[in-house]
Amino acid sequence: MRRPERLVERIGALLADGVERTAVQISQQLGTSRNEVLVGLRVMLADGALQVTRCIVGTHGGRGARVFARAGIPPRQEDDEPGTRALWPLADLVVTAAMDAFARHA
């Protein structure tokens, strides 16, 4: 199995708990580089196995970050207690893919 496929499996297993994570958090927990994780995340987004649940705005000139969760699993933040916050509805994968494609070509 090629490295990206193994990494995709590892990312999927990590996100199976429903906790939202950024690419940096995923890379730290898997012990791999952020760039390798971004390659795996792109594959998962294209396959519809992953969704972007929200974006974090960068502060003080820093970079923002997208927050990822497995598609089909209601996302929750790591510090959430189950059932303590109202979840956003899951994004439509077709609309999400179209918006992502539009943003890449704009």
DOTOR-613252 format. One record per atom (N, C-alpha, C): residue number from 1; y, x, z. Coordinates in pm, 1 decimal. Layout:
BEGIN
{NUM,{Y,X,Z}}
...
***
This chain:
BEGIN
{1,{-117.0,84.2,0.0}}
{1,{0.0,0.0,0.0}}
{1,{124.3,89.4,0.0}}
{2,{222.1,54.7,-82.5}}
{2,{343.7,134.4,-90.1}}
{2,{425.5,118.8,37.6}}
{3,{510.2,215.9,64.6}}
{3,{591.6,216.6,187.1}}
{3,{678.7,92.4,202.2}}
{4,{752.1,48.7,95.9}}
{4,{834.0,-72.4,114.6}}
{4,{751.2,-194.6,154.3}}
{5,{629.8,-207.2,99.5}}
{5,{545.8,-321.9,134.9}}
{5,{504.9,-315.9,281.6}}
{6,{471.7,-197.0,329.9}}
{6,{436.8,-182.5,471.7}}
{6,{556.8,-212.2,560.0}}
{7,{673.9,-165.2,517.2}}
{7,{794.2,-189.6,595.0}}
{7,{827.1,-338.6,598.3}}
{8,{809.2,-407.1,485.1}}
{8,{832.6,-552.2,480.0}}
{8,{739.9,-623.2,579.2}}
{9,{614.3,-581.6,584.7}}
{9,{520.2,-641.3,680.3}}
{9,{564.4,-615.9,823.9}}
{10,{611.1,-494.5,851.8}}
{10,{656.2,-461.1,987.4}}
{10,{781.1,-540.7,1025.4}}
{11,{873.5,-556.6,930.2}}
{11,{994.4,-636.5,955.8}}
{11,{955.2,-781.4,980.4}}
{12,{865.3,-833.9,898.8}}
{12,{819.9,-971.8,916.7}}
{12,{754.6,-993.6,1051.9}}
{13,{673.6,-898.1,1096.1}}
{13,{608.8,-909.2,1226.7}}
{13,{712.6,-903.8,1338.6}}
{14,{813.3,-819.0,1323.4}}
{14,{917.7,-808.1,1425.8}}
{14,{997.8,-937.1,1435.9}}
{15,{1030.2,-996.7,1322.1}}
{15,{1112.3,-1117.8,1322.1}}
{15,{1032.1,-1245.2,1347.0}}
{16,{901.1,-1233.6,1360.3}}
{16,{817.3,-1352.0,1382.1}}
{16,{845.7,-1420.6,1515.2}}
{17,{910.4,-1350.3,1608.0}}
{17,{941.8,-1411.5,1737.9}}
{17,{1061.5,-1505.6,1731.2}}
{18,{1129.4,-1510.1,1614.6}}
{18,{1242.3,-1600.9,1598.2}}
{18,{1374.9,-1545.7,1645.6}}
{19,{1377.5,-1423.4,1698.0}}
{19,{1501.6,-1363.4,1745.7}}
{19,{1580.4,-1309.8,1626.9}}
{20,{1708.1,-1343.5,1621.6}}
{20,{1796.0,-1293.5,1515.9}}
{20,{1824.8,-1145.8,1540.1}}
{21,{1829.7,-1068.1,1431.7}}
{21,{1858.4,-925.4,1443.9}}
{21,{1939.6,-877.4,1324.2}}
{22,{2021.7,-775.1,1347.0}}
{22,{2092.9,-708.7,1238.3}}
{22,{2003.2,-599.0,1181.5}}
{23,{2043.0,-542.6,1067.7}}
{23,{1966.4,-433.9,1007.2}}
{23,{1960.3,-313.6,1100.9}}
{24,{2068.9,-286.2,1171.9}}
{24,{2070.8,-173.0,1265.4}}
{24,{1972.1,-196.9,1379.4}}
{25,{1969.7,-317.5,1433.6}}
{25,{1875.5,-348.9,1541.6}}
{25,{1731.4,-336.3,1493.2}}
{26,{1704.7,-384.7,1372.6}}
{26,{1569.3,-375.5,1316.6}}
{26,{1530.5,-229.3,1299.4}}
{27,{1621.1,-148.6,1244.2}}
{27,{1589.0,-7.5,1221.5}}
{27,{1564.2,66.1,1352.4}}
{28,{1640.2,33.3,1456.3}}
{28,{1619.4,97.5,1586.1}}
{28,{1484.4,58.0,1645.3}}
{29,{1448.0,-68.8,1634.2}}
{29,{1323.5,-115.0,1692.7}}
{29,{1201.3,-66.8,1615.5}}
{30,{1216.9,-44.0,1484.5}}
{30,{1104.4,4.6,1403.8}}
{30,{1102.4,155.8,1392.2}}
{31,{1208.6,220.6,1436.5}}
{31,{1213.8,366.8,1429.6}}
{31,{1224.1,419.7,1288.0}}
{32,{1300.9,351.2,1203.9}}
{32,{1320.4,393.8,1065.2}}
{32,{1468.8,386.9,1032.4}}
{33,{1506.3,434.9,915.8}}
{33,{1648.0,438.6,881.0}}
{33,{1699.2,299.9,841.5}}
{34,{1829.2,281.2,858.4}}
{34,{1893.0,155.8,823.3}}
{34,{1880.2,130.3,673.1}}
{35,{1891.6,235.2,592.2}}
{35,{1880.2,218.0,446.8}}
{35,{1741.2,170.6,405.9}}
{36,{1637.1,224.9,467.9}}
{36,{1501.4,177.9,437.9}}
{36,{1485.7,31.8,476.9}}
{37,{1541.7,-5.2,591.2}}
{37,{1534.2,-144.4,636.4}}
{37,{1608.6,-234.5,539.0}}
{38,{1723.8,-191.5,489.6}}
{38,{1798.8,-272.9,394.8}}
{38,{1719.5,-297.7,266.4}}
{39,{1643.0,-200.2,221.0}}
{39,{1556.9,-218.5,103.8}}
{39,{1452.8,-327.2,133.3}}
{40,{1388.8,-318.9,249.1}}
{40,{1290.1,-419.2,288.5}}
{40,{1351.8,-557.4,304.2}}
{41,{1471.4,-564.2,360.9}}
{41,{1540.0,-692.8,378.7}}
{41,{1573.6,-755.2,243.9}}
{42,{1615.8,-673.6,146.9}}
{42,{1645.5,-726.8,13.1}}
{42,{1520.8,-787.4,-50.9}}
{43,{1407.4,-721.6,-35.3}}
{43,{1281.2,-774.1,-89.0}}
{43,{1249.4,-908.0,-23.5}}
{44,{1263.5,-914.8,108.4}}
{44,{1232.1,-1037.7,181.0}}
{44,{1329.1,-1150.0,145.6}}
{45,{1457.4,-1118.9,128.3}}
{45,{1555.2,-1220.2,88.2}}
{45,{1521.8,-1274.4,-50.2}}
{46,{1484.9,-1185.9,-142.4}}
{46,{1450.6,-1228.5,-278.2}}
{46,{1325.7,-1316.3,-280.4}}
{47,{1231.6,-1288.6,-190.1}}
{47,{1107.8,-1366.5,-182.3}}
{47,{1125.4,-1498.1,-106.7}}
{48,{1239.7,-1516.3,-41.3}}
{48,{1262.9,-1636.5,37.6}}
{48,{1197.7,-1631.9,174.5}}
{49,{1150.6,-1514.8,215.9}}
{49,{1085.1,-1501.5,346.2}}
{49,{1185.1,-1477.8,458.2}}
{50,{1310.3,-1458.0,422.8}}
{50,{1412.6,-1420.2,519.1}}
{50,{1539.1,-1497.8,488.6}}
{51,{1620.6,-1518.3,589.0}}
{51,{1749.4,-1583.0,568.2}}
{51,{1855.6,-1511.9,650.7}}
{52,{1978.0,-1519.2,601.7}}
{52,{2092.6,-1469.7,676.9}}
{52,{2141.8,-1587.8,759.2}}
{53,{2140.0,-1573.6,891.2}}
{53,{2177.1,-1685.0,977.1}}
{53,{2325.7,-1688.7,1007.3}}
{54,{2390.3,-1572.6,1005.5}}
{54,{2533.5,-1566.0,1030.0}}
{54,{2580.8,-1425.2,1000.6}}
{55,{2710.7,-1408.9,999.5}}
{55,{2770.0,-1276.5,980.0}}
{55,{2857.5,-1244.7,1100.9}}
{56,{2854.5,-1119.2,1140.8}}
{56,{2937.1,-1072.9,1251.8}}
{56,{3054.0,-997.0,1191.0}}
{57,{3173.3,-1034.2,1228.1}}
{57,{3292.4,-970.0,1175.2}}
{57,{3313.2,-837.5,1247.0}}
{58,{3342.0,-733.5,1170.1}}
{58,{3369.7,-602.5,1228.9}}
{58,{3501.4,-604.7,1304.6}}
{59,{3506.7,-529.9,1411.6}}
{59,{3629.1,-522.1,1490.7}}
{59,{3686.3,-381.8,1483.8}}
{60,{3814.5,-370.9,1498.3}}
{60,{3884.9,-242.1,1500.4}}
{60,{3854.0,-158.8,1376.5}}
{61,{3849.5,-224.0,1261.0}}
{61,{3824.2,-153.4,1136.3}}
{61,{3678.6,-119.3,1112.2}}
{62,{3590.8,-162.0,1201.3}}
{62,{3448.5,-133.9,1185.1}}
{62,{3384.5,-225.3,1082.5}}
{63,{3259.4,-197.1,1051.7}}
{63,{3185.5,-275.9,955.0}}
{63,{3133.6,-403.2,1019.1}}
{64,{3128.0,-506.6,941.3}}
{64,{3063.3,-628.8,984.6}}
{64,{2913.1,-615.6,965.2}}
{65,{2841.1,-718.2,1003.1}}
{65,{2695.3,-712.5,988.9}}
{65,{2641.5,-852.6,961.4}}
{66,{2535.9,-857.0,879.1}}
{66,{2464.3,-982.7,859.3}}
{66,{2353.5,-989.3,963.3}}
{67,{2326.3,-1108.8,1010.0}}
{67,{2220.9,-1131.1,1108.5}}
{67,{2107.9,-1203.5,1036.8}}
{68,{1986.2,-1150.1,1051.2}}
{68,{1870.3,-1199.2,977.2}}
{68,{1770.6,-1268.3,1069.2}}
{69,{1696.1,-1363.8,1012.7}}
{69,{1585.0,-1430.2,1081.3}}
{69,{1484.1,-1471.1,975.3}}
{70,{1358.7,-1486.8,1016.4}}
{70,{1254.6,-1532.6,924.0}}
{70,{1286.4,-1673.2,878.0}}
{71,{1263.4,-1701.4,752.2}}
{71,{1281.0,-1835.9,698.5}}
{71,{1172.6,-1926.0,756.0}}
{72,{1211.5,-2045.9,792.0}}
{72,{1114.8,-2142.0,843.8}}
{72,{1093.8,-2135.1,993.8}}
{73,{1147.0,-2034.0,1058.5}}
{73,{1138.1,-2023.0,1204.4}}
{73,{1278.8,-2044.8,1258.3}}
{74,{1299.5,-2145.0,1343.1}}
{74,{1434.3,-2166.1,1395.9}}
{74,{1484.5,-2040.3,1467.1}}
{75,{1597.7,-1983.4,1420.9}}
{75,{1646.8,-1859.8,1481.2}}
{75,{1703.6,-1882.0,1620.7}}
{76,{1692.9,-1779.5,1702.6}}
{76,{1755.8,-1782.6,1834.0}}
{76,{1803.1,-1641.4,1863.8}}
{77,{1906.4,-1632.9,1943.0}}
{77,{1956.3,-1502.0,1982.3}}
{77,{1869.9,-1448.1,2093.2}}
{78,{1867.8,-1316.7,2107.3}}
{78,{1778.7,-1252.4,2202.6}}
{78,{1802.5,-1299.7,2345.4}}
{79,{1927.8,-1329.1,2380.0}}
{79,{1958.2,-1368.2,2516.9}}
{79,{1950.6,-1518.8,2539.7}}
{80,{1911.2,-1593.7,2437.1}}
{80,{1899.7,-1738.9,2450.9}}
{80,{1776.1,-1777.8,2530.6}}
{81,{1791.1,-1877.9,2609.8}}
{81,{1676.2,-1943.1,2671.1}}
{81,{1632.2,-2051.4,2573.7}}
{82,{1503.8,-2069.4,2554.6}}
{82,{1459.6,-2172.9,2460.5}}
{82,{1518.6,-2308.8,2494.6}}
{83,{1576.2,-2373.8,2394.0}}
{83,{1630.0,-2507.4,2411.8}}
{83,{1767.0,-2513.8,2475.4}}
{84,{1835.4,-2400.7,2494.4}}
{84,{1964.7,-2404.7,2561.7}}
{84,{2082.7,-2411.6,2466.9}}
{85,{2060.1,-2397.4,2336.9}}
{85,{2171.2,-2410.5,2243.5}}
{85,{2126.3,-2491.1,2123.0}}
{86,{2218.8,-2560.1,2064.8}}
{86,{2188.0,-2637.6,1944.9}}
{86,{2176.1,-2541.9,1827.0}}
{87,{2068.0,-2549.9,1751.8}}
{87,{2045.2,-2462.7,1638.4}}
{87,{2115.0,-2515.9,1514.7}}
{88,{2164.5,-2425.8,1432.9}}
{88,{2218.0,-2464.1,1303.9}}
{88,{2100.9,-2504.4,1215.3}}
{89,{2121.0,-2597.7,1126.0}}
{89,{2012.4,-2630.9,1033.8}}
{89,{1983.3,-2511.4,944.0}}
{90,{1859.6,-2499.1,898.6}}
{90,{1822.2,-2389.3,811.5}}
{90,{1892.6,-2403.3,677.2}}
{91,{1936.1,-2291.4,623.6}}
{91,{2006.4,-2291.2,496.2}}
{91,{1909.2,-2320.8,382.5}}
{92,{1957.1,-2391.3,281.9}}
{92,{1878.6,-2417.4,162.2}}
{92,{1863.3,-2285.5,87.5}}
{93,{1740.0,-2243.8,59.1}}
{93,{1714.6,-2113.3,-1.5}}
{93,{1773.0,-2101.2,-141.8}}
{94,{1775.0,-2209.2,-218.1}}
{94,{1830.8,-2205.1,-353.3}}
{94,{1981.4,-2183.1,-346.2}}
{95,{2048.6,-2254.9,-257.0}}
{95,{2193.4,-2238.8,-241.9}}
{95,{2226.1,-2099.8,-189.0}}
{96,{2149.1,-2052.4,-93.0}}
{96,{2171.2,-1919.1,-37.7}}
{96,{2155.6,-1812.5,-145.0}}
{97,{2051.4,-1822.0,-226.7}}
{97,{2028.8,-1724.4,-333.4}}
{97,{2141.9,-1729.8,-435.4}}
{98,{2188.4,-1849.4,-468.6}}
{98,{2297.7,-1862.4,-565.5}}
{98,{2426.3,-1801.7,-511.1}}
{99,{2454.7,-1826.6,-384.1}}
{99,{2574.9,-1769.1,-323.4}}
{99,{2565.1,-1617.5,-315.8}}
{100,{2448.2,-1566.9,-283.9}}
{100,{2427.6,-1422.2,-277.0}}
{100,{2447.3,-1360.5,-415.4}}
{101,{2391.3,-1422.4,-519.0}}
{101,{2406.5,-1371.3,-656.2}}
{101,{2552.9,-1376.1,-698.7}}
{102,{2622.8,-1482.6,-664.4}}
{102,{2764.3,-1493.7,-697.8}}
{102,{2844.6,-1385.1,-629.1}}
{103,{2816.5,-1361.0,-501.5}}
{103,{2891.6,-1260.8,-426.4}}
{103,{2866.1,-1119.7,-479.6}}
{104,{2746.2,-1093.5,-526.5}}
{104,{2714.2,-960.6,-580.7}}
{104,{2783.8,-935.0,-712.8}}
{105,{2808.9,-1039.2,-791.7}}
{105,{2868.6,-1021.6,-924.0}}
{105,{3018.6,-1042.7,-924.1}}
{106,{3072.7,-1085.3,-811.5}}
{106,{3217.7,-1113.5,-806.9}}
{106,{3298.8,-987.3,-794.5}}
***
